[in-house]
Amino acid sequence: MATLKVLMFPWLAYGHISPFLNVAKKLADRGFLIYLCSTPINLKSTIKKIPEKYADSIHLIELHLPELPELPPQYHTTNGLPPHLNNTLHKALEMSKPNFSKIFQNLKPDLVIYDMLQQWAEHVANEQNIPAVKLITFGAAVFSYLFYLVKKPEAVFPFPAINLSKIEQEKITIEAKYIDHCTELINWKVVPVGPPVQDPITNNADDKELMEWLGTKDENSTVFVSFGSEYFLSKEDMEEVAFGLELSNVNFIWVARFPKGEDQNLEDTLPKGFLERIGERGRVLDKFAPQPRILNHPSTGGFISHCGWNSVMESVDFGVPIIAMPIQYDQPSNARLIVELGVAVEIVRDDAGKIHRGEIAETLKDVITGKTGENLRGKVRDISKNLKSIRGEEMDTAAEVLIQLCIIKVL
């Protein structure tokens, strides 16, 4: 059979591009020719994450969005996008449909794999008689739960462990049982492709000082704190996290980022004197950190996370327990799932949606220095081992399904 060409089209968020790229590498390893399509600003950072061995099998295709006065090219990504421009970005992407259609005409792919947030991409594929497959970048547990909320609001979800609280529901405008349930609900063939985990990249000179500092810390003594590439803590939450870290006396690396265009900096946002008081016990960064590399380091003993699906799976894959601090979307249900699995504890917000420094500090001490942490680490490492043992089999099955789709199209 001739080499199959696959066009992959993720949503314009790093948390979506990353799992698409992960699947792209796995498909390329199995003989597929991949074309990953996104905006120039996203591809600029994506190219750094493609190893040289994929130079002939993974190609990047630029999609140009229409020019809007309020959305210059540097905002053609969710990374650092001011929240009030989210809807504008969605609209601009949908307005790019003619450009996307031209890519189809020029490339003539055998198959398109698209993000379920871009349902219109399937219509473009159908117009040109190209098979189209959704890649769902969050877990089956959350997908089936959200389906219930939208399609069966009066029904009782059969797995109550991941139910949302009232305040979390108001924000909404391992997984074998959930995958089966998802298949029953939507009547789609659902095929798992394995965890969306990046390989730790070890040759970045920008990370040298940080990794050397982490290397001076004892095994499992340090917590990594990050809330993803597009979620930003309120000033009040940031203050509670800062005081929680300070009171815990635990070593930490904290990624504290701000939306693009906002005139904020660490010294003005953190509590007065915080950086001086924590000294060499912690590092606070206002830029990206090498998350896979940090989670894979023996000094890292815990991860305070917003529980985006990529972060959850990376932490589990590297055997690091999670201190869950979900913010919105799928994150609360992801948090409940990993607590149910025994690999996480959750810092629960009060009825007003607030977090508290005292609970943060006590939870950190329990996970890093207490018996709770020992139990969590044992469980998460067992699950990590099991996931790695079936990873190749899952992707082999997925690749065969895609090949059959392309064969059916030819027939």
KOLPAMI-986997 format. One record per residue (C-alpha): y, z, x; residue in one letter. Coordinates in Angstrom, 1 decimal. Example, Ala and Ser with C-alpha at 12.3 -4.5 7.8 and 13.67 -1.06 7.14 Angstrom:
REM residues 2
{Y:-4.5; Z:7.8; X:12.3; residu:A}
{Y:-1.1; Z:7.1; X:13.7; residu:S}
//
This chain:
REM residues 411
{Y:0.0; Z:0.0; X:0.0; residu:M}
{Y:3.5; Z:-0.8; X:1.2; residu:A}
{Y:5.8; Z:2.1; X:2.1; residu:T}
{Y:7.3; Z:3.6; X:-1.1; residu:L}
{Y:11.1; Z:4.0; X:-1.2; residu:K}
{Y:12.4; Z:7.1; X:-2.9; residu:V}
{Y:16.0; Z:7.7; X:-3.8; residu:L}
{Y:16.8; Z:11.4; X:-4.1; residu:M}
{Y:19.9; Z:12.6; X:-5.9; residu:F}
{Y:20.7; Z:16.3; X:-5.9; residu:P}
{Y:23.6; Z:18.1; X:-7.6; residu:W}
{Y:26.6; Z:18.6; X:-5.2; residu:L}
{Y:25.8; Z:22.1; X:-4.2; residu:A}
{Y:24.2; Z:23.3; X:-1.0; residu:Y}
{Y:21.7; Z:25.4; X:-3.0; residu:G}
{Y:20.5; Z:22.1; X:-4.6; residu:H}
{Y:20.8; Z:19.8; X:-1.6; residu:I}
{Y:18.7; Z:22.2; X:0.6; residu:S}
{Y:15.5; Z:22.1; X:-1.6; residu:P}
{Y:15.9; Z:18.3; X:-2.0; residu:F}
{Y:16.1; Z:17.9; X:1.7; residu:L}
{Y:13.1; Z:20.2; X:2.1; residu:N}
{Y:11.0; Z:18.0; X:-0.3; residu:V}
{Y:12.4; Z:14.9; X:1.5; residu:A}
{Y:10.9; Z:16.1; X:4.8; residu:K}
{Y:7.6; Z:16.8; X:3.2; residu:K}
{Y:7.4; Z:13.4; X:1.5; residu:L}
{Y:8.5; Z:11.7; X:4.8; residu:A}
{Y:5.7; Z:13.5; X:6.5; residu:D}
{Y:3.3; Z:11.8; X:4.0; residu:R}
{Y:4.6; Z:8.3; X:4.6; residu:G}
{Y:7.5; Z:7.9; X:2.0; residu:F}
{Y:10.8; Z:6.3; X:3.0; residu:L}
{Y:13.6; Z:8.6; X:1.7; residu:I}
{Y:17.2; Z:7.9; X:0.8; residu:Y}
{Y:19.2; Z:11.1; X:0.1; residu:L}
{Y:22.3; Z:10.4; X:-1.9; residu:C}
{Y:25.4; Z:12.6; X:-2.1; residu:S}
{Y:29.1; Z:12.7; X:-1.4; residu:T}
{Y:30.4; Z:12.1; X:2.2; residu:P}
{Y:31.5; Z:15.8; X:2.6; residu:I}
{Y:28.0; Z:17.0; X:1.7; residu:N}
{Y:26.3; Z:14.5; X:3.9; residu:L}
{Y:28.5; Z:15.5; X:6.9; residu:K}
{Y:26.8; Z:19.0; X:6.9; residu:S}
{Y:23.4; Z:17.7; X:5.7; residu:T}
{Y:22.9; Z:15.4; X:8.7; residu:I}
{Y:22.9; Z:18.4; X:11.1; residu:K}
{Y:19.8; Z:19.7; X:9.3; residu:K}
{Y:17.7; Z:16.6; X:9.7; residu:I}
{Y:15.5; Z:16.7; X:12.9; residu:P}
{Y:15.4; Z:13.6; X:15.1; residu:E}
{Y:11.8; Z:12.9; X:14.2; residu:K}
{Y:13.0; Z:11.9; X:10.7; residu:Y}
{Y:15.6; Z:9.3; X:12.0; residu:A}
{Y:13.6; Z:6.4; X:10.7; residu:D}
{Y:12.2; Z:8.0; X:7.5; residu:S}
{Y:15.2; Z:9.9; X:6.0; residu:I}
{Y:18.4; Z:8.0; X:5.4; residu:H}
{Y:21.7; Z:9.3; X:3.9; residu:L}
{Y:23.5; Z:7.3; X:1.2; residu:I}
{Y:27.1; Z:8.0; X:0.4; residu:E}
{Y:28.2; Z:8.2; X:-3.2; residu:L}
{Y:32.0; Z:8.0; X:-3.7; residu:H}
{Y:33.5; Z:9.8; X:-6.6; residu:L}
{Y:36.6; Z:8.5; X:-8.4; residu:P}
{Y:39.8; Z:9.8; X:-6.9; residu:E}
{Y:41.4; Z:12.5; X:-9.1; residu:L}
{Y:44.7; Z:14.2; X:-8.1; residu:P}
{Y:43.3; Z:17.7; X:-8.6; residu:E}
{Y:40.0; Z:16.9; X:-6.8; residu:L}
{Y:40.6; Z:15.4; X:-3.3; residu:P}
{Y:37.5; Z:14.4; X:-1.2; residu:P}
{Y:37.2; Z:17.8; X:0.4; residu:Q}
{Y:36.4; Z:19.2; X:-3.0; residu:Y}
{Y:33.6; Z:16.8; X:-3.7; residu:H}
{Y:31.2; Z:19.7; X:-3.1; residu:T}
{Y:30.7; Z:23.1; X:-4.7; residu:T}
{Y:30.9; Z:24.8; X:-1.2; residu:N}
{Y:34.1; Z:26.8; X:-1.4; residu:G}
{Y:35.2; Z:25.0; X:-4.6; residu:L}
{Y:37.8; Z:27.0; X:-6.6; residu:P}
{Y:35.9; Z:28.1; X:-9.7; residu:P}
{Y:38.5; Z:26.5; X:-12.1; residu:H}
{Y:37.5; Z:23.0; X:-10.7; residu:L}
{Y:33.8; Z:23.3; X:-11.5; residu:N}
{Y:34.1; Z:21.3; X:-14.7; residu:N}
{Y:36.3; Z:18.7; X:-13.0; residu:T}
{Y:33.6; Z:18.1; X:-10.4; residu:L}
{Y:31.0; Z:17.6; X:-13.0; residu:H}
{Y:33.2; Z:15.1; X:-14.8; residu:K}
{Y:34.0; Z:13.2; X:-11.6; residu:A}
{Y:30.3; Z:13.0; X:-10.7; residu:L}
{Y:29.5; Z:11.5; X:-14.1; residu:E}
{Y:32.4; Z:9.1; X:-13.7; residu:M}
{Y:30.6; Z:7.8; X:-10.6; residu:S}
{Y:27.8; Z:6.3; X:-12.6; residu:K}
{Y:28.9; Z:2.7; X:-11.9; residu:P}
{Y:28.8; Z:3.4; X:-8.1; residu:N}
{Y:25.4; Z:5.1; X:-8.5; residu:F}
{Y:24.1; Z:2.1; X:-10.4; residu:S}
{Y:25.2; Z:-0.2; X:-7.5; residu:K}
{Y:23.2; Z:1.9; X:-5.1; residu:I}
{Y:20.2; Z:1.3; X:-7.3; residu:F}
{Y:20.8; Z:-2.5; X:-7.3; residu:Q}
{Y:21.2; Z:-2.7; X:-3.5; residu:N}
{Y:18.4; Z:-0.3; X:-2.5; residu:L}
{Y:15.8; Z:-1.2; X:-5.2; residu:K}
{Y:13.9; Z:2.1; X:-4.9; residu:P}
{Y:10.4; Z:2.5; X:-6.2; residu:D}
{Y:11.2; Z:5.9; X:-7.5; residu:L}
{Y:14.2; Z:8.2; X:-8.1; residu:V}
{Y:14.0; Z:12.0; X:-7.9; residu:I}
{Y:17.1; Z:13.5; X:-9.5; residu:Y}
{Y:18.6; Z:16.9; X:-10.3; residu:D}
{Y:18.1; Z:18.0; X:-13.8; residu:M}
{Y:21.9; Z:18.8; X:-13.9; residu:L}
{Y:22.4; Z:15.0; X:-13.7; residu:Q}
{Y:20.4; Z:13.8; X:-16.7; residu:Q}
{Y:22.4; Z:10.6; X:-16.8; residu:W}
{Y:20.7; Z:9.5; X:-13.5; residu:A}
{Y:17.5; Z:9.0; X:-15.5; residu:E}
{Y:19.3; Z:6.6; X:-17.8; residu:H}
{Y:20.5; Z:4.6; X:-14.8; residu:V}
{Y:16.9; Z:4.5; X:-13.6; residu:A}
{Y:15.5; Z:3.5; X:-17.0; residu:N}
{Y:18.0; Z:0.6; X:-17.2; residu:E}
{Y:16.5; Z:-0.8; X:-14.0; residu:Q}
{Y:12.9; Z:0.0; X:-14.9; residu:N}
{Y:12.6; Z:2.6; X:-12.1; residu:I}
{Y:10.4; Z:5.7; X:-12.6; residu:P}
{Y:12.5; Z:8.9; X:-12.6; residu:A}
{Y:11.3; Z:12.4; X:-11.8; residu:V}
{Y:13.3; Z:15.7; X:-12.2; residu:K}
{Y:13.3; Z:18.1; X:-9.3; residu:L}
{Y:14.1; Z:21.6; X:-10.7; residu:I}
{Y:15.7; Z:23.6; X:-8.0; residu:T}
{Y:15.1; Z:27.0; X:-9.6; residu:F}
{Y:11.9; Z:28.8; X:-10.5; residu:G}
{Y:9.6; Z:28.1; X:-13.4; residu:A}
{Y:10.1; Z:31.7; X:-14.7; residu:A}
{Y:13.8; Z:31.2; X:-15.2; residu:V}
{Y:13.4; Z:27.7; X:-16.5; residu:F}
{Y:11.0; Z:28.8; X:-19.2; residu:S}
{Y:13.2; Z:31.8; X:-20.1; residu:Y}
{Y:16.3; Z:29.7; X:-20.4; residu:L}
{Y:14.4; Z:27.2; X:-22.6; residu:F}
{Y:13.7; Z:30.1; X:-24.9; residu:Y}
{Y:17.3; Z:31.2; X:-25.0; residu:L}
{Y:18.4; Z:27.7; X:-25.9; residu:V}
{Y:15.6; Z:26.3; X:-28.1; residu:K}
{Y:14.0; Z:29.4; X:-29.5; residu:K}
{Y:16.8; Z:32.0; X:-29.7; residu:P}
{Y:15.0; Z:34.1; X:-32.3; residu:E}
{Y:11.6; Z:34.1; X:-30.5; residu:A}
{Y:10.4; Z:36.9; X:-28.2; residu:V}
{Y:9.9; Z:35.8; X:-24.6; residu:F}
{Y:6.3; Z:36.6; X:-23.7; residu:P}
{Y:7.1; Z:38.0; X:-20.2; residu:F}
{Y:9.6; Z:40.8; X:-20.8; residu:P}
{Y:9.9; Z:41.8; X:-17.1; residu:A}
{Y:12.6; Z:39.1; X:-16.5; residu:I}
{Y:14.6; Z:39.6; X:-19.7; residu:N}
{Y:18.4; Z:39.7; X:-19.2; residu:L}
{Y:20.6; Z:42.6; X:-20.2; residu:S}
{Y:23.3; Z:42.0; X:-22.9; residu:K}
{Y:26.1; Z:41.6; X:-20.4; residu:I}
{Y:24.0; Z:39.1; X:-18.4; residu:E}
{Y:23.2; Z:37.0; X:-21.5; residu:Q}
{Y:26.9; Z:36.8; X:-22.2; residu:E}
{Y:27.4; Z:35.0; X:-18.8; residu:K}
{Y:25.0; Z:32.2; X:-19.6; residu:I}
{Y:27.1; Z:29.2; X:-21.2; residu:T}
{Y:3.5; Z:33.7; X:-7.2; residu:I}
{Y:4.7; Z:31.8; X:-10.7; residu:E}
{Y:1.5; Z:30.4; X:-12.0; residu:A}
{Y:1.8; Z:31.9; X:-15.5; residu:K}
{Y:5.4; Z:30.7; X:-15.7; residu:Y}
{Y:4.5; Z:27.1; X:-14.6; residu:I}
{Y:1.7; Z:27.0; X:-17.3; residu:D}
{Y:4.1; Z:28.4; X:-19.9; residu:H}
{Y:6.8; Z:25.9; X:-18.9; residu:C}
{Y:4.4; Z:23.0; X:-19.3; residu:T}
{Y:3.4; Z:24.2; X:-22.8; residu:E}
{Y:7.1; Z:24.5; X:-23.8; residu:L}
{Y:8.5; Z:21.2; X:-22.8; residu:I}
{Y:5.4; Z:19.0; X:-22.7; residu:N}
{Y:6.2; Z:17.7; X:-19.2; residu:W}
{Y:3.8; Z:17.5; X:-16.3; residu:K}
{Y:5.0; Z:20.3; X:-14.0; residu:V}
{Y:4.0; Z:20.0; X:-10.4; residu:V}
{Y:4.9; Z:22.7; X:-7.9; residu:P}
{Y:6.2; Z:21.5; X:-4.5; residu:V}
{Y:6.2; Z:24.8; X:-2.6; residu:G}
{Y:9.0; Z:27.1; X:-1.5; residu:P}
{Y:12.3; Z:25.4; X:-0.5; residu:P}
{Y:12.4; Z:27.0; X:2.9; residu:V}
{Y:14.3; Z:25.7; X:5.9; residu:Q}
{Y:12.9; Z:25.9; X:9.4; residu:D}
{Y:14.9; Z:28.3; X:11.6; residu:P}
{Y:17.1; Z:26.2; X:13.9; residu:I}
{Y:17.4; Z:27.8; X:17.3; residu:T}
{Y:19.7; Z:25.6; X:19.3; residu:N}
{Y:23.1; Z:26.2; X:17.7; residu:N}
{Y:25.5; Z:27.5; X:20.3; residu:A}
{Y:27.9; Z:28.9; X:17.6; residu:D}
{Y:25.3; Z:31.5; X:16.7; residu:D}
{Y:24.6; Z:32.7; X:20.2; residu:K}
{Y:26.7; Z:35.8; X:20.2; residu:E}
{Y:25.5; Z:36.9; X:16.8; residu:L}
{Y:21.8; Z:36.4; X:17.6; residu:M}
{Y:22.2; Z:38.2; X:20.9; residu:E}
{Y:23.8; Z:41.2; X:19.0; residu:W}
{Y:21.0; Z:41.2; X:16.5; residu:L}
{Y:18.5; Z:41.2; X:19.4; residu:G}
{Y:19.9; Z:44.6; X:20.5; residu:T}
{Y:18.9; Z:46.3; X:17.3; residu:K}
{Y:15.5; Z:48.0; X:16.6; residu:D}
{Y:12.8; Z:46.3; X:14.6; residu:E}
{Y:13.5; Z:46.2; X:10.8; residu:N}
{Y:16.7; Z:48.2; X:11.3; residu:S}
{Y:19.3; Z:45.7; X:10.1; residu:T}
{Y:20.2; Z:44.3; X:6.7; residu:V}
{Y:21.5; Z:40.8; X:6.1; residu:F}
{Y:24.1; Z:40.6; X:3.3; residu:V}
{Y:25.0; Z:37.2; X:1.7; residu:S}
{Y:25.8; Z:36.0; X:-1.7; residu:F}
{Y:25.3; Z:32.2; X:-1.2; residu:G}
{Y:27.6; Z:29.3; X:-0.7; residu:S}
{Y:29.4; Z:29.2; X:-4.0; residu:E}
{Y:29.5; Z:32.7; X:-5.4; residu:Y}
{Y:32.4; Z:35.0; X:-4.4; residu:F}
{Y:32.6; Z:38.8; X:-4.9; residu:L}
{Y:35.5; Z:40.2; X:-6.8; residu:S}
{Y:37.8; Z:42.4; X:-4.7; residu:K}
{Y:36.4; Z:45.4; X:-6.5; residu:E}
{Y:32.8; Z:44.4; X:-5.8; residu:D}
{Y:33.6; Z:43.7; X:-2.2; residu:M}
{Y:35.1; Z:47.1; X:-1.7; residu:E}
{Y:32.0; Z:48.8; X:-3.2; residu:E}
{Y:29.7; Z:46.8; X:-0.9; residu:V}
{Y:31.8; Z:47.6; X:2.1; residu:A}
{Y:31.8; Z:51.4; X:1.4; residu:F}
{Y:28.1; Z:51.2; X:0.5; residu:G}
{Y:27.3; Z:49.7; X:3.9; residu:L}
{Y:29.5; Z:52.2; X:5.7; residu:E}
{Y:28.0; Z:55.2; X:3.9; residu:L}
{Y:24.4; Z:54.0; X:4.6; residu:S}
{Y:24.7; Z:54.1; X:8.4; residu:N}
{Y:22.5; Z:51.0; X:8.5; residu:V}
{Y:23.1; Z:48.1; X:10.8; residu:N}
{Y:24.2; Z:44.9; X:9.0; residu:F}
{Y:25.3; Z:41.3; X:9.1; residu:I}
{Y:27.6; Z:40.6; X:6.1; residu:W}
{Y:28.7; Z:37.1; X:5.2; residu:V}
{Y:31.9; Z:37.6; X:3.2; residu:A}
{Y:33.4; Z:34.2; X:2.2; residu:R}
{Y:36.3; Z:33.1; X:0.0; residu:F}
{Y:37.0; Z:29.9; X:-2.1; residu:P}
{Y:38.8; Z:27.1; X:-0.3; residu:K}
{Y:42.5; Z:27.1; X:-0.7; residu:G}
{Y:42.8; Z:30.8; X:-1.4; residu:E}
{Y:45.1; Z:32.7; X:1.0; residu:D}
{Y:42.6; Z:35.6; X:1.8; residu:Q}
{Y:41.3; Z:37.0; X:5.0; residu:N}
{Y:38.8; Z:39.7; X:5.9; residu:L}
{Y:41.3; Z:42.3; X:7.2; residu:E}
{Y:43.4; Z:42.2; X:4.0; residu:D}
{Y:40.4; Z:42.2; X:1.7; residu:T}
{Y:38.2; Z:44.9; X:3.3; residu:L}
{Y:39.0; Z:48.6; X:3.0; residu:P}
{Y:41.6; Z:49.7; X:5.5; residu:K}
{Y:40.1; Z:50.6; X:8.8; residu:G}
{Y:36.6; Z:49.4; X:7.8; residu:F}
{Y:36.0; Z:47.1; X:10.8; residu:L}
{Y:37.1; Z:49.8; X:13.2; residu:E}
{Y:34.9; Z:52.5; X:11.6; residu:R}
{Y:31.7; Z:50.4; X:11.6; residu:I}
{Y:32.2; Z:49.2; X:15.2; residu:G}
{Y:29.0; Z:47.8; X:16.8; residu:E}
{Y:26.9; Z:48.8; X:13.8; residu:R}
{Y:27.8; Z:45.7; X:11.9; residu:G}
{Y:29.1; Z:42.1; X:11.9; residu:R}
{Y:31.3; Z:40.7; X:9.2; residu:V}
{Y:31.6; Z:36.9; X:9.0; residu:L}
{Y:33.9; Z:34.7; X:6.9; residu:D}
{Y:31.8; Z:31.5; X:7.6; residu:K}
{Y:28.2; Z:30.3; X:7.3; residu:F}
{Y:25.5; Z:32.3; X:9.1; residu:A}
{Y:22.1; Z:30.9; X:10.2; residu:P}
{Y:20.3; Z:32.6; X:7.3; residu:Q}
{Y:16.7; Z:31.4; X:8.1; residu:P}
{Y:17.1; Z:32.4; X:11.7; residu:R}
{Y:18.4; Z:35.9; X:10.7; residu:I}
{Y:15.7; Z:36.4; X:8.1; residu:L}
{Y:13.1; Z:35.3; X:10.7; residu:N}
{Y:14.3; Z:37.8; X:13.3; residu:H}
{Y:12.2; Z:41.0; X:13.8; residu:P}
{Y:15.3; Z:43.2; X:13.7; residu:S}
{Y:16.0; Z:42.2; X:10.1; residu:T}
{Y:14.4; Z:44.7; X:7.6; residu:G}
{Y:16.2; Z:43.8; X:4.4; residu:G}
{Y:18.3; Z:41.3; X:2.6; residu:F}
{Y:21.1; Z:42.1; X:0.1; residu:I}
{Y:21.1; Z:38.9; X:-2.0; residu:S}
{Y:22.6; Z:37.4; X:-5.1; residu:H}
{Y:19.0; Z:36.1; X:-5.7; residu:C}
{Y:19.7; Z:32.4; X:-5.8; residu:G}
{Y:16.2; Z:30.8; X:-5.8; residu:W}
{Y:16.5; Z:29.3; X:-2.3; residu:N}
{Y:17.5; Z:32.7; X:-0.9; residu:S}
{Y:14.7; Z:34.5; X:-2.7; residu:V}
{Y:12.1; Z:32.1; X:-1.4; residu:M}
{Y:13.4; Z:32.1; X:2.1; residu:E}
{Y:13.3; Z:35.9; X:2.2; residu:S}
{Y:9.8; Z:36.0; X:0.8; residu:V}
{Y:8.6; Z:33.3; X:3.2; residu:D}
{Y:9.9; Z:35.2; X:6.2; residu:F}
{Y:8.5; Z:38.5; X:4.9; residu:G}
{Y:11.8; Z:40.3; X:4.3; residu:V}
{Y:12.2; Z:42.6; X:1.2; residu:P}
{Y:15.2; Z:42.0; X:-1.0; residu:I}
{Y:17.9; Z:44.3; X:-2.3; residu:I}
{Y:18.8; Z:42.4; X:-5.4; residu:A}
{Y:22.5; Z:42.2; X:-6.5; residu:M}
{Y:22.5; Z:39.2; X:-9.0; residu:P}
{Y:25.8; Z:37.8; X:-10.2; residu:I}
{Y:25.2; Z:34.9; X:-12.7; residu:Q}
{Y:23.1; Z:32.0; X:-13.9; residu:Y}
{Y:19.4; Z:32.3; X:-12.9; residu:D}
{Y:20.0; Z:35.1; X:-10.5; residu:Q}
{Y:19.4; Z:38.1; X:-12.8; residu:P}
{Y:16.0; Z:36.7; X:-14.0; residu:S}
{Y:15.1; Z:35.9; X:-10.4; residu:N}
{Y:15.8; Z:39.5; X:-9.5; residu:A}
{Y:13.6; Z:40.8; X:-12.3; residu:R}
{Y:10.8; Z:38.5; X:-11.2; residu:L}
{Y:10.8; Z:39.7; X:-7.5; residu:I}
{Y:11.1; Z:43.4; X:-8.6; residu:V}
{Y:8.0; Z:42.8; X:-10.8; residu:E}
{Y:6.2; Z:41.3; X:-7.8; residu:L}
{Y:6.9; Z:44.4; X:-5.8; residu:G}
{Y:9.0; Z:42.7; X:-3.1; residu:V}
{Y:12.5; Z:43.8; X:-4.2; residu:A}
{Y:14.6; Z:46.6; X:-5.6; residu:V}
{Y:17.6; Z:45.9; X:-7.7; residu:E}
{Y:21.1; Z:47.5; X:-7.6; residu:I}
{Y:21.7; Z:47.6; X:-11.3; residu:V}
{Y:25.2; Z:47.1; X:-12.7; residu:R}
{Y:26.5; Z:49.6; X:-15.2; residu:D}
{Y:27.3; Z:48.6; X:-18.8; residu:D}
{Y:30.7; Z:47.4; X:-17.7; residu:A}
{Y:29.1; Z:45.1; X:-15.1; residu:G}
{Y:30.2; Z:47.2; X:-12.1; residu:K}
{Y:28.3; Z:48.2; X:-8.9; residu:I}
{Y:28.7; Z:51.5; X:-7.2; residu:H}
{Y:28.9; Z:52.3; X:-3.5; residu:R}
{Y:26.7; Z:55.4; X:-3.7; residu:G}
{Y:23.8; Z:53.5; X:-5.2; residu:E}
{Y:24.2; Z:50.7; X:-2.6; residu:I}
{Y:24.1; Z:53.3; X:0.2; residu:A}
{Y:21.1; Z:55.1; X:-1.1; residu:E}
{Y:19.1; Z:51.9; X:-1.8; residu:T}
{Y:19.8; Z:50.6; X:1.7; residu:L}
{Y:18.6; Z:53.8; X:3.3; residu:K}
{Y:15.4; Z:53.7; X:1.2; residu:D}
{Y:14.7; Z:50.1; X:2.1; residu:V}
{Y:15.6; Z:50.2; X:5.8; residu:I}
{Y:14.4; Z:53.7; X:6.8; residu:T}
{Y:12.3; Z:55.1; X:4.0; residu:G}
{Y:8.9; Z:54.8; X:2.5; residu:K}
{Y:10.2; Z:52.3; X:-0.1; residu:T}
{Y:10.9; Z:49.8; X:2.6; residu:G}
{Y:7.5; Z:50.2; X:4.2; residu:E}
{Y:5.8; Z:49.4; X:0.8; residu:N}
{Y:8.1; Z:46.5; X:0.1; residu:L}
{Y:7.5; Z:45.0; X:3.6; residu:R}
{Y:3.8; Z:45.3; X:3.2; residu:G}
{Y:3.8; Z:43.5; X:-0.1; residu:K}
{Y:6.2; Z:40.7; X:0.8; residu:V}
{Y:4.3; Z:39.9; X:4.0; residu:R}
{Y:1.0; Z:39.6; X:2.0; residu:D}
{Y:2.7; Z:37.2; X:-0.4; residu:I}
{Y:4.3; Z:35.3; X:2.4; residu:S}
{Y:0.8; Z:34.8; X:4.0; residu:K}
{Y:-0.7; Z:33.6; X:0.7; residu:N}
{Y:2.2; Z:31.1; X:0.1; residu:L}
{Y:1.8; Z:29.6; X:3.5; residu:K}
{Y:-1.9; Z:29.1; X:3.1; residu:S}
{Y:-1.5; Z:26.8; X:0.0; residu:I}
{Y:1.8; Z:25.0; X:1.0; residu:R}
{Y:0.3; Z:21.8; X:2.3; residu:G}
{Y:-2.1; Z:21.5; X:-0.7; residu:E}
{Y:0.8; Z:21.8; X:-3.2; residu:E}
{Y:2.7; Z:19.0; X:-1.6; residu:M}
{Y:-0.3; Z:16.8; X:-1.2; residu:D}
{Y:-0.9; Z:17.0; X:-5.0; residu:T}
{Y:2.8; Z:16.3; X:-5.7; residu:A}
{Y:2.8; Z:13.2; X:-3.4; residu:A}
{Y:-0.3; Z:11.8; X:-5.1; residu:E}
{Y:1.4; Z:12.2; X:-8.5; residu:V}
{Y:4.4; Z:10.3; X:-7.3; residu:L}
{Y:2.3; Z:7.5; X:-5.8; residu:I}
{Y:0.5; Z:7.1; X:-9.2; residu:Q}
{Y:3.8; Z:6.8; X:-11.0; residu:L}
{Y:4.8; Z:4.0; X:-8.7; residu:C}
{Y:1.5; Z:2.3; X:-9.2; residu:I}
{Y:1.8; Z:2.5; X:-13.0; residu:I}
{Y:5.2; Z:0.9; X:-12.7; residu:K}
{Y:3.8; Z:-2.1; X:-10.7; residu:V}
{Y:1.0; Z:-2.5; X:-13.2; residu:L}
//
